[in-house]
């Protein structure tokens, strides 16, 4: 995985692309920089709500830091996005997470 700095440079060059932001959030998560990762996930969701892959990881992080109500809201938004995109697999994963919250 590219470094945080590399991802930030790529984001600066391609600000309308959701994937580099998603990669940045995951890299920050992997580095256990939860607050920063959650900020990136929140911005990603605000700017690219149709980008379905983000929702599961975002909600899992929120749940891990004890923000269950926020996790539930992210999951519900993700289910709506997955339904709209016709992504049954992602929807099923999100519904499973919702049932466990």
C-alpha positions as CSV (number, residue, x, y, z in Angstrom):
1,X,0.0,0.0,0.0
2,X,1.3,3.5,-0.8
3,X,2.3,5.7,2.1
4,X,0.1,8.4,3.6
5,X,2.2,11.0,1.9
6,X,2.0,9.4,-1.5
7,X,-1.8,9.0,-1.1
8,X,-2.1,12.7,-0.1
9,X,-0.2,13.7,-3.2
10,X,-2.4,11.6,-5.4
11,X,-5.5,13.1,-3.8
12,X,-4.1,16.6,-4.5
13,X,-3.6,15.7,-8.2
14,X,-7.0,13.9,-8.5
15,X,-9.3,15.5,-5.9
16,X,-12.5,14.2,-7.5
17,X,-11.5,10.5,-7.3
18,X,-12.8,8.7,-4.3
19,X,-10.5,5.7,-4.4
20,X,-7.3,7.5,-3.2
21,X,-9.2,8.9,-0.2
22,X,-10.5,5.5,0.6
23,X,-6.9,4.2,0.4
24,X,-5.8,7.0,2.7
25,X,-8.5,6.2,5.3
26,X,-7.5,2.5,5.2
27,X,-3.8,3.3,5.6
28,X,-4.5,5.7,8.5
29,X,-6.6,2.9,10.0
30,X,-3.8,0.4,9.5
31,X,-1.4,2.8,11.3
32,X,-3.9,3.0,14.2
33,X,-4.5,6.7,13.5
34,X,-8.2,6.3,14.1
35,X,-9.2,10.0,14.5
36,X,-7.6,10.9,11.3
37,X,-9.0,7.9,9.5
38,X,-12.5,8.8,10.7
39,X,-12.1,12.3,9.4
40,X,-11.1,11.1,6.0
41,X,-14.0,8.6,5.9
42,X,-16.4,11.3,6.9
43,X,-15.2,13.6,4.2
44,X,-15.3,10.8,1.7
45,X,-18.9,10.0,2.6
46,X,-19.8,13.7,2.3
47,X,-18.1,14.1,-1.1
48,X,-18.7,10.7,-2.6
49,X,-21.9,9.2,-1.1
50,X,-22.2,6.7,-4.0
51,X,-18.8,5.1,-3.3
52,X,-20.1,2.0,-1.7
53,X,-16.8,0.3,-0.5
54,X,-16.3,3.0,2.1
55,X,-19.3,2.3,4.3
56,X,-18.4,-1.0,5.9
57,X,-14.9,0.1,7.0
58,X,-16.2,3.4,8.2
59,X,-18.9,1.9,10.2
60,X,-16.6,-0.8,11.7
61,X,-14.2,1.9,12.8
62,X,-17.0,3.9,14.4
63,X,-18.2,0.8,16.2
64,X,-14.6,0.0,17.4
65,X,-14.3,3.5,19.0
66,X,-17.7,3.1,20.7
67,X,-19.7,5.4,18.4
68,X,-22.5,2.9,17.8
69,X,-25.2,5.4,16.8
70,X,-22.9,7.0,14.3
71,X,-21.9,3.5,13.0
72,X,-25.6,2.7,12.5
73,X,-26.2,5.9,10.6
74,X,-23.2,5.1,8.3
75,X,-24.5,1.6,7.7
76,X,-28.0,2.8,6.8
77,X,-26.5,5.3,4.4
78,X,-24.4,2.5,3.0
79,X,-27.3,0.2,2.5
80,X,-29.1,2.9,0.6
81,X,-26.0,3.5,-1.6
82,X,-25.5,-0.2,-2.2
83,X,-29.2,-0.6,-3.1
84,X,-29.0,2.3,-5.5
85,X,-25.9,0.9,-7.1
86,X,-27.3,-2.6,-7.3
87,X,-24.5,-4.0,-5.2
88,X,-26.2,-6.9,-3.4
89,X,-23.0,-8.2,-1.9
90,X,-22.1,-5.0,-0.1
91,X,-25.7,-4.5,0.9
92,X,-25.7,-8.0,2.5
93,X,-22.5,-7.2,4.4
94,X,-23.9,-3.9,5.6
95,X,-27.2,-5.5,6.7
96,X,-25.3,-8.1,8.6
97,X,-23.4,-5.4,10.4
98,X,-26.6,-3.5,11.1
99,X,-28.1,-6.6,12.7
100,X,-25.1,-6.8,15.0
101,X,-25.2,-3.2,16.2
